[in-house]
């Protein structure tokens, strides 16, 4: 049985479709493709209790636009 590491996202656009997302290596920054750009999230020391158990909290810190 394989478990995928997940994170809980805080901040960023109110209409971001998912707040619980898969992550690669825990502790790295996340870059979520959304509405013609990327929403960037950084890991915090907090954890959030969710329907999938306690998850690390990643907090929004900036947005970058796709080129062109």
Secondary structure by P-SEA (a helix, b strand, c coil): cbbbbbbbbccccccccccbbbbccccbbbbbbcccbbbbbbbccccccccccbbbbbbbcccccccc
